[in-house]
Amino acid sequence: METITNNLSSADLMQLEDKYGAHNYHPLAVVLSRGEGVYVWDVEGKQYFDFLSAYSAVNQGHCHPKIIKALTDQAQNLTLTSRAFYNDQLGPYEQYLTQYFGFDKVLPMNSGAEAVETAIKITRKWGYEQKGIPNGEAIIIVCGQNFHGRTTTIISFSSDPDAKGNFGPYTPGFVSVPYNDLEALQTALDTHGDNVAGLLVEPIQGEAGVFVPDEDFIPTAAKLCKDRNVLFIADEIQTGIARTGALLRICGDCSCGATCERQDTYTEPDVLILGKAISGGVYPVSAVLANNSIMQVIHPGQHGSTFGGNPLACAVAVAALEVVKDEKLAENARRLGNIFRARMNQLAQKTNLINLVRGKGLLNAIVINDSPESSTAWNLCVQLAENGLLAKPTHGNIIRFAPPLVMTETQLDSCCAIIEKTFLEFKK
């Protein structure tokens, strides 16, 4: 066995990944070794602005001291018991989380994909036991171009050929409708009638290129579900925890969540799925929240995870959510997001590289004026990295920009300057 050393170059480390790791990702040629706030550094010591935030997992910034303290303090006491026993962190965490988001109960898990799978199981079981759907006939409606994870069940209703191709046979029970298409949703509800148990939807489709639906799509979709006794399931794994300028995207333009007095801006989901930034990117934590009438269908032995609800995760998540509230990250994301889109729209007037700027809060995208099969967006991201800013293309010709929400206006100004310089100097 070869000895692992700590003095490897970026090239050495990339070669190791290529040789010993499965080729399931295509990263930019940057090897990171340290992070703090909105910055990351590579192994050679070059500093970058992080404009991806680990796909919105690091909303609170890299290595936030409060979250790291919660991690290290708890790690010295107790990390894992499994759910075979009670522990002194889970109950307080569950109370904190449910009150934070305004639900009766939470089922804790680890990854976002696990949380989506959990929501699917809860929805199906509710459909059979509460709604009276014949066993094995429950339908869950999903949206085209969705991204909810890459487990076998989830890719069964994906429209991404890379995620889905040659992984069948696929799990049945899902019907896909175009995103942001209320007429198609109404038709699917009419066609499948009482067998529809739930609608699973992202309030903004992040992986699809930060596709923001019409303002009436989410509230009207939720009302259609309510009228049909169908569970409205909001996947806020990427859009939640202040990313879009509100605690949850379904809060509309309000930042204080389910307890907000401005109820006209809040679309209440029946099932809420959270992950990523619920732990500030420090530890894998996800959660499914629902009220008693729905969550009561789950009984001992029917669902769980060895690590779900472990003491370390609970301590980290409480600290991470406290940071969001104490540092007013939703308000900051909303304010800086407006500034960022204004600057990018100004840039679009100076270059024909930009076809469209869209987003909410600090979840934004630039649609490049080239085909999805082109390398333009990738090459722009390579050049951005050379200029000190890390971003990544999605769907070929779209660049997603999502920095940590602790970013200051001064830092954002510097980032906008880097983006402007890169675009204006870029040559295909």
Buried (B, 14 or more C-beta within 10 A) or exposed (E): EEEEEEEBEBEEBBEBEEEEEEEEEEEBEBBBEEBEBBBBBBBEEBEBBBBBBBBBBBBBBBBBEBBBEBBEEBBEEBBEBEBEEEBEBBEEBBEBBBEBBBBEBBBBBBBBBBBBBBBBBBBBBBBBEBBEBEEEEBBBBBBBBBBBBBBEBBBBBBBBEEBBEEEEEBBEBBBBBEBBBBEBBBEBBEEBEBBBBBBBBBBBBBBBBBBBBEEEBBBBBBEBBEEBEBBBBBBBBBBBBBBBBBBBBBBBEBBBBBEBEEEEBBBBBBBBBBBBBBBBBBBBBBBBBBBEEBBBBBEEEEBBBEBBBBBBBBBBBBBBBBBBBEBBBBBBBBBBBEEBBEBBEEBBEEEEBBEBBBBBBBBBBBBBBBEBEBEBBBBBBBBBBEBBBBBBBBBBBBBBBBBBBBBEEEBBEBBBEBBBBBBEEBEE
